[in-house]
Amino acid sequence: MNALVRAVRDGNIVAQRNFVKIRRVPEILVAVLLSPIMFVLLFAYVFGGAIDPGNGVSYREFLIGGIFAQTVVFGATFTGAGLAEDMQKGIIDRFRSLPMSRAGVLVGRTASDIVYNVLSLLIMGLTGLLVGWRIRGSALEAVAAFGLLLLFAYAFSWVMAFVGLVVPSVEVINNASFLVIMPLTFVSNVFVPLESFPSALRGFVEWNPVSAVTQATRELFGNTNPAATVPDVWSMQHPAAYTLIWVVVLVAVFAPLSIARYRSTSR
């Protein structure tokens, strides 16, 4: 219990340090906020007329749930990039010399990045409202949708934290994360409906966790047609539960791996 309290306390201090960095380096925040706006406008106005999700659903309403999911996944890369940058600049060595919890650095890093995702979702939601997106569900369901997105983002941040400690280079992190995240987001139902994929890819798309969190947010926002046929697979029939399973698995696997990696590199 003392170790847990120390990790939370020291993590809070590290998170405050990351918040200060937002004020000192506002370019980071500008990049975080501009990318979701660009994606919303690009797909809403450039590709919106060419893509039809079917079942009488507006593509702009269909799109926003997917953009939400894509943005929080891409936002998780800031965790790995931030850790890699701190290692390159010697800041991690400073932390190692202090009498602080080894888990505190990672807890603070992943927790502070939730703020990036909250700001991104806020800006993206406002942009979506401007282009025609509407929340058709209840206020409680909308809160649940945003909460599910943030939980998934937090879990994915631990994956990127491990990658950032294994490959301590910002350039390599950006390239490696691009190679992993691009297939996860584009080979999913983020931008196009499941029916548009060939049968060879359909199974991967249906069990892709990004597809599940996208489907869950669309249902909670009320952006799906109740008369539409949902694929007869468990992941799409219960997307919220499937997403939560992935959240638990990712945190349970990569949080201990990241902490163990941090401890081994500090010797």
N, C-alpha and C positions, 0 to 999 in steps of 0.2 A: 504493500500500500504506500509506503514511503517513497519507493521508486516511482510509482505512478504519479504521486503528488509532485515529486521533483520534475518529472517529465512534463507534466502539464504546466507547472510554474515556469520552468525554463523555456518551454515552448511558447508560452505567452510573451516572454521577453523577446525571443527571436522573431515572433510574429510582429511585435511592435517595431522592431528594427526594419522589417520588410515594409511596413506601412510608411515609415519615414522615408524609405527609398523611393516610394511612389511620389512623394512630394519633391524629393531632390532630383529625381530623373523622370520628369513628366512625359518624356517621349515614350516610355514603356506603356503608360496608361493610354496615350493617344493611339498607339499601335493596337492595343487590346480592344479599344472601342471602335476603331475604324473598320477593322476586318469584318465583324458581323454586319455592320451597315452595308458594306460593299456587297457581301453575299446576298443579303435580302434584296437590295435594289437590282443586282445583276440577274438573279433568277426570277424575280417578280416581273421585271420589265423586258428583259432580253429573251429569256426562255419561257416565260409564263404563257405566251400565246401559242407556243409550239407543243407544250406538254399538257396533256389532259389526264388528270387522275381518275376520271370517270365517276360514275354514280352521282352525277350532279353536284360534286364537291368543287368549290372554287380552288384553283391551284394555289392562290396566295394563302388561303387558310391551310391547305394541305402542306404548303412549303414551310411555314413558320415552325411547326413542331420539329421538322427535320433539321432546320437551321439551328434551332436551340440545341439539339443533340450534338450536331457537328461542332458547334462553337465551344461547348463545355469540354468535348474531347480534345480539340485543338488547344484549349486553354490549359489543359493539364501539362502540356509540354513546357510551360513556364516553370513548373517545379523542377524538372530535370535540367533545363537550361540555367535556372537560377543557382542550383547546387553546383553545376559544372563551372559556372562563372566564379562562384565563391571559392571553389577549390583552386582555380587558376590564379586568382588574385591573392591567395594565402589567407583568406578570411576564415576558412574552415580550420586552418592550423591555429588561428587565434582562439577559436572556440574550443579546440582540443586542449589548449593549455589552461583553460579555465575549469574550476571545480563545478562543472555542470553536468546534467544528465546527458548521456550519449544519445538518447532518443529525443531530447528536447529540440535539437536543431531540425530534425526531420518533422517532428510534430508541429513546430512553429512554421516551417516552410509550407507544409501541405495545408495547414489551417489558414495561413494568410492568403494563399492563392484562391481560397473560396471567395475572397473579396473581389478578385479580378472577375470571377465567374458571375458574381452577383451584379456587378456593374455592367458586364457584357449582356446579361439577360435583360437588365433594365433598359439599356439603350436599344437592344434588338427588339424588345417588346414594343417600345414606343415607335420604332421605325416600322414594325409590322402593322401597328394600328394605323399609321399614316398611309400604308399601301393597301389597306383593306382587310387586314386580319382582324377577327373578332373572337372573343372567348364566349362560346355558346354554352359551356357548362356552368356550374355553380361556382361561387367564390371559393368554397372549401376545396372543390376539385381542382381549381386553378392553383391554389396554394400547394396542394398535394403534387401537382405536376412540376412546379418549380422546385419543391423539395426533393422530388425524385431525381431531377436533373442535377441538383447540387450534390446529392449523395453519390450519384454515378461519377460526377466529376472528381469528387474527393477520393473515391476508390481508385480511379484511373491516375490520380496524382501520385499515389504510392507506387504504381508501376513505373511512372516516369522518374520518380525519386531513385528507384533502384537502378534504372538505366543511367541516370545522371551520375551516380556513384561508380558504376562499372566503367562508363566511358566519359571521363572527366574532361570533355571538350565541347564547348558550345556548338561549334560547327558540326561536329559528328552527331551530337544530340539532335540538332535540327534536321540533318539529312536522314538519320535513322528513324526518327519519329515520323517524318514525312512518308517513308517507305511503308511503315506499319499503319499509320492512321488513314492514309488515303484509300487503301483497299477497304478498310473497315467502314469508312463513311460513304464512299461512292458505290461499293458493292453492297448496298443496303436499300431500304425504302426511304432514305432521307429525301431524295429528289424525285424519284419516280416510284409508282406503285409496284408492288411485288409481281403483279401479273405481267409486267413488261420484261421480266428477266427470263432467259432461256432455262429449260429444265435442268441443264447441267449446273447452273448457279443457284437455282431456286432453294435447294436445301441449305446452302451456306447462308443465303440472305435471310431465310426464315429463322435460323438459329443464331444469327449474328446479334450480339448484345446491343449494338447500336440500333439495329432494326427494332429490337424490343423496347428500348427506352423511347424511341421515336413513336412507335405505335401506342405506347402507354400515354405519352404526353398528348398525342392527338385525341385519344379517347377522353382523357380528363379535361382537355380544353373544349371538347365537343366539336372537333373539326373533322369528324368522320360521319359518313352516312350510316344511320342505324340499319338500313336495308342492305348494306353492302355485305358480301360474303367474306368472312375472315378465314384465312387458310386453316385447315383442320390439323394444326400442329400445336402442341402444348405451349410453345414459346409465344405464339401469336394469339392464342386463346386467353392466355394469362400473362400479358407482357409486363405488367407492374411486378408481379411475383417473380417472374424470370429475371427482371432487372435487379431486384433486391437480392436474389441469389448470387448474381454476379458481383454485386457490391460486397457482400459478405466474403465471397471467395477471394476477390482481389485484395481486400484489406487483410484477410487472414493469411494469405500467402506472401504478399509483397511487403507488408509492414514489418514482419520479423526478418525477412530477407534484407530489406533496406537497413534496418538497425544493425543486423549482424555484419553487413558489408561496411557500414560506417565504423563499427568498432574494430573490425579487422584492419582497416586502412589507417586507424589512429595509433596503431602499435609501432 
